[in-house]
Amino acid sequence: MIKLLHFADAHIDMAKYGRHDPETGLPVRVLDFLKSLDTIVEAAIDEQVDLVLFAGDAYKDRNPAPTFQREWGKRIIRLSKAGIPTLLLVGNHDLSPALGRAHAIEEFATLEVPHVQVLDRPCFLKPADLEGLPLQVIAIPWISRSGLMAHLDIRVTDPVELYQALEAKLTDLLKAWLDETDPDLPTVLTAHASVQGALYGGERTVMLGRDLVLPGSLVKDPRLDYVALGHIHKPQDLNQNAHPPVVYPGSIERVDFGEIGDDKFYVLAQVERGRTQVEWRQLTDIRPFVDRYVQLETQEDINARILEALPPPEQLEDAIVRLTIEYPLEWEAIIDEAALREHTAAAFEFHLIKRPQRETRIRLPDDQLAGSLTPLELLDIYWRARHTDSDERQVLTQLAKDIITDVQREQEL
C-alpha cells in the first residue's frame, strides 16, 4: 500500500486583493495561500506519507517574482529534507508559451534537489524512478501547443483539427503506457488537464489558453488505481463510489469570487492495486468572500435597503466583500457611501460597484402602436420603465382611473 498526498493549483502569487504585511513585506493574500501550503507540507511530514504529488500550477504568473519563487522553494525544500519523494507536475500557469524557455519550477530539476522530481513532459515512472516505491506513475503535465506538436510530431495547422489531433495522440500514448504497466503494482495517473464531465469553478478568470480535454473513459480505466488531477479549481471526484477515484482536489485558497461557495482541500490516498481509500482533508481558516447584489426600484428607504443586503458587521470581519448596486442615475446622490464603508470597516477589503442606469427612450413592443393602447396601458408601460414599485403602481393606476373617469363625466355633461 502506498500513502500519497495529492494537491494542486497553489497559485501562491495571487496578490489580487488587499494590503501588504508589514512584518514580511508580502501581500497578505499571498500569506493566505502560503498558510494553506504550510498546512499541506506539515500534513505530509506528520502523516509520514510515501509520496507527495503536486498536480500543477504553483503560480498564477508564468514569470513569478523571485520573492514568490523563494517562498515556494522554502516549502518544497522542507519535503526534500524530510526525505519524502515529491513529484511536481508543470501546469499551464508555470509554463512559458515560448518553446525552449525555462518554466517557473525548473530550478528544482536544474539544482537536482534530493527527492524532488519536476515532470515537464509526458512520462511513465516505474519503481526505479520513484526511489524504489512499489508504484507506477503516468504523468501528463501541461505542455504548450508548440511543444506538444514537436513532441508528438503533429503538423496540422487548423486550430480545431490541431486540438483533436493532440487529444488523439495523448490518448494513444496513455493507452500504450497502460498496456506496459505491471498488473501486480498499483498505477497512478497524474495530469494537469481538463477531463470530460468535470465541473468548472471560478478559475476561468485565471486560466490561460484553450484546454486539452482527456476522455472520461480513459481516466476511469480499471487498470488505474488513483487519478490525481490539477487545473480545475472545483474539488470533485469524477468517478464517485467507483474505482479508480478520479480526483480534482481544487485550489488551495479561494482565487476570486467565482469560488465563493467552494471549500478547499488536499487529499490523502491509500493506494493499493484494485482498491484505493480517499480522505478529503479540508483546509481551514480560508478567507471568506461575501458577494451581494442590490437593484433599486424605488427611492423609499434606499440606504436602509442597501445595508439590509449586507451581513452584520461582525460577519464581515476579515472578509473580501463586493457589493454591486444598480439604480437610476438620478438617485446617485441619495446613496450614502460613507455609511456603507462604516458598516464594512472590519472587512479585509470592500469593493463597491455602482451601476447607474441612464434612462432610455421607452419603446413599445414591436407588435403594438401607441394608438392601439389605452391611456392606462401606456401609463403602466411608463411606470415599469421608471422602475416604479408594484404597490406604488397600483395606487397610481387607481388615481389615474379616477382622473380619467372624472374627465369623461365632465365631457358627457
N, C-alpha and C positions, 0 to 999 in steps of 0.2 A: 504494500500500500504506500502511495506517495501522498504526502500532505503538502499542498501548494496554496499559496496566497496569490490571488488574482485581483489586480486593479487596473484602472485605465483613465485616460483623459484627465490628467492632473492640471494642465493649463495654469501653472503656478504664477505666470506673469500677468494674470488678469487684474490689472490695476484700473479698471474702468470707473469705479466709484470711490469717493471718499478722500481722506487725507493721508498724510504720512505719519508713521510712528516716530516720535521724537527720539526714542532710545536707539532704534536700529536704523532709522532713516529709510526704511522700506515702506511702501504703500501699505496701509492697514489691510486692504483687501488681499494683497499678496500674502500677508501673515495669516489670513483666514485659510487660504489654500495650503500654506506650509503647515499649519496646525493639523489639518486633516492628513497631510503626508506624514507628519511625525507620528500620528496615531497608527497609521498603516505600518510604518517601519518598526515601531515598538511592538506591534502585534506580531509581526513576522519573527522578531527575535524572541519575544516571550513565549510564543507558541512553538518555537523550535521547528519551523516549517522546513521541508526538504527543498523547496524551490519557491522563488518569488517570480511571478510572471506579470510584467507590465505590458499592457496591450496598446501602447502608443499614445502620442500627444503629451509630451512633458510640458510643452509650452503652447501658447496661442500664436506666437510670432515665430516665423521661420528664422528670424535673426534675433534671438533673445539677447538682452543686455548681459554683459559679463556678471553683473551682480546677481541676476536670476540664475545664471548657469552655476555660480558659486553655491547658491542655496540648494539647488537641485543636487549638485555634486556632494554636498555635505551628507545628505540623506542616503544617497546610493553608497557612499563610502562606509557608512555605518553598517549596511548589509554586507559589504565586502569584508570588513573587519570581523563581523560575526561569522564569517565562513559560509554564508548562505548563497548557493548558486542563484544568480539573478539574470533573467532574460529581459532585455529592453528592446521592445519592438518599436520600430520607427513609424510614427504616424504622419498624416498629411501636414500637420502644423509644424512638424520637426524637419520637414524635407524641403530643400530648395528646388524650385521648378527647373533650374538650370542644370543640365547634365554635367556631372563631374565636380560640382561644388559640394563642400562638406555639409552634412546635415547637423542639426542642433545638438545631438547627443554623441557625436562621433568621437569626442575626446576619450571616452571610456575604452573604445577599441584601440585608438591611437596609443594611449598610455598603457594598454594591456592591464587594466585594473583587475586584480585577482577576483575570481568567482563571478565576474560580470561579463556577459556577452551582449553585444549590440547586434540585433538582427535587422539588417537593412536591405536584404534581398530574400526571395523565397528560398527556403532551405528545409532539409529533413535531418533533424538531430537524433542521433542514436545514443545509447548509454555512454559510449566512449566520448561523446561530445558534451555530456552532461555530468561530468565528474563521477561517472560510474553509477548514477541513479538508474534503477531498473525502469526506464521510461523512454518513450519515443515522442518527439515533438515535431509537428509540421508547422512551419511558421510562414505566414504571408503578411509582411509589412506593407505599408503604403508605398507604392513606387510611382514616380512621376510618369506621365504618359510617354514621354520620350524615352525614359529609362526602360519602361516595360516593353515598348516596341523594340528597342535594341536587344533586350534580354531574350524576348520570345520570337525575334525575327519576324515582325509583322510589318507589312508595307502598305496597308490600307490608309487612305488619307481622309475619306469621308467620316465625319465625327460619329455618326450613328453606327456605321459599319465597323469603325475602329473599336468602339467600346464592346460591340458584340463579339468581335474577334478576340479582344483581350480577355473577356469573360470566358469565352470558349477555351482559350489557351490555358487560362488558370485552372479551369475545371478539369481539363485533361491532365494537367500537371499534378493536381491534388489526387485525382483518381490513380495515377501511376504510382505516386508515393504510398497511397493506401494499400495498393497491391503488394508493395515491398515490405510492409510492416510485419513485425514478428507477432503472430497471433497470441503468443503467451505473455506479451508485455502490454501494459496499458499505453494508450496512444492519446495524445493531446493535440488538438489543432488550435493554434492561436492566429488571429487575423485582425488587422486594422482595416475594416471594410464594412459596408452595408450588406445586410442579408435580407433576402425576400421575406416579407411578412413582419419585419421589425417595425416598431412604433417609434417615430422620431419625437424627440423632445424639442427644447428651445435652442439647440446648438446650431440651427440653421443660420443664426446670426454670426457664427464664428467659423463655420465650415468653409473650406476652400475647394473650389473646383467641382467638377461632376464626379459622382460616385461610380466606382465599380461595384456591381451587385453580385454577391455569391448566391447560387440557388439554395433554397431552403432544404431541398432533399440532400444536397451534398454535405452540409454541415450536420445533418441528422443521421449520417451513415452509421450503422451499428458497430462498425469497426473502430469508431472513435469512442473514447471514454469521458472526455470533457472537451468543450469548445470554449476557449477564452477569447472573448471579442472586445474590441475597443472601437471608438469612432462615434457611436450613438450614445448620447448622454442620458437617455431614459433607462433606468435599470429594468431588466426583464430577462426572463428565461424563455427562449423561443421554442423549447421542447418540454414544457412544464409536465412534471409527473411521468416523464419518459426518459429513456436512455438513448444518447448521451445528453446531459444538460448542455444547453446552448446559451451561454450567459453573456449579456452586456451588464457589467456592474454599474455603469453610468459614470458621470464625472464625480470628482471628489468634493466639490463645492458647487453651489449654485452659480452658474455663469452669468445669468441675466434673468429678466422677468419671465422668459419663456419656461424656466424651470421652477417657477414659484411653488408648485404643488408637489415637487419631487423630493422624496427623502434620498439620502446619499449613502452609498455602501462601498465596502470592499467584500471580497468573497474568500472564504476558506473552503477548500475542496479536498475530500479524502478520496483519492482516485485509485480504483482497482480495475482490473480487466473485467469488463462486463457489469461493473457496479460502481457508482460514484455517489458520495453523500456531499451535499452542498449546504453550507451555512452562510447565510447573508448576515454580515456584521454592519449594523447601522453606524454611520458617523454622526456623533452628537455635536452639539454646540455649533451647528451650521447657522450662518447668519440668516435671519428671516427677511423675506421680501414681502411687501404689502402693496397691492395694486388696487386702486379704486377709480371708478368712472362715474361722473355725475352729468346728467343732461338736464339743464334748467329750462323749464317751460312756463314758469310763472315768476313774477318778481316777489311774491309773498314769501317772507322769511328766507331769503336766498342764503344768507350766511349760516343760519341755523341748519338748513338742509344740507349744505356742503359739509359742515362739521359732523352731522349725523352719519355721513357716508364713511367717515374715518373711525377706526377703533379708538378706544380711550387712550390717552397719552401713555399710560403705563404699559400698554400692549405694543406701543411703537418704539420702545426703548431699544437702541442699537440696531433697529431695522433699516433697510433701504426702502423708502416709501415713494410711491409715484401716485399722484392724483391728477386725473385728467378731467377737465371741466369744459363742457360745450354750452354755449349760451349766445343769445343775440348780442351783436356788437354794442348796441346802445346800453346794455347793462354792465359794461366793463367797470365803470366807476363804483358800482354798488358792491362789488366783491371785495371783501376785507382780507387782503393777502396777509397783512400783519397778524391777524387772528389765527390764520391757518399755520403760519410759521411758529407762532407761540404754542399752538396745540401739538405740533410735531417737533418741538425743541429737543426732545430726548432721542429722536431718531438719529441713526448714523448718518443718513443723508436723505434729504427731501427734495423731490422733483415735482414742481407744479407746472403742469402743461395746460395752457389756456388755448381754447379753440373757439374764438369768437366767430359767429356766423353772420355774414353780411346778408341783409335782406335781399332776396332776389325777386324778380318780377313774378307775380303769381300767374301760373299757367293753368288753364283748364284742361281736363282730359281731352285727348285727340278727337274723340267721337262726340264732343259737346261744344255748343256755341253759347255765348253769354245770353243771347236772346231766347234760348230754349230752356233756361233755368229760371226758377222763381227767385224773388229777392232774398228769401230765407236761405235757399240753397247757395246763392252767391255769397251771402254773409258767412255761412258755415265754412265754405272753402277759404274765405279770407281769414277767419279766426284760426283755423287749423294751420294755415301758413304762418301766422304770427305766434304759433305755439301757445295759444290760449288754453288754460286749464279746462278740463272737461266740465267741471262743476260751473266754472265761470261762463263757459259757452252756453250751458243750459239757461242760466239766468239772463244772459244777453239775448238769447234766442226768444225767450218769453217776452222780454221787453220789446224786442223788435216786432213780435207778433202783435202786442198791444198797440204799438205805434201805428203799424200798418192797418190794423182794424179800425182805429180811430180815424185815420186819414180816409179810409174807404167809406166810413159812415158819413163824414163831413161831405165827401164828394156826392154821395147819394142824396143828401139833403139839398 
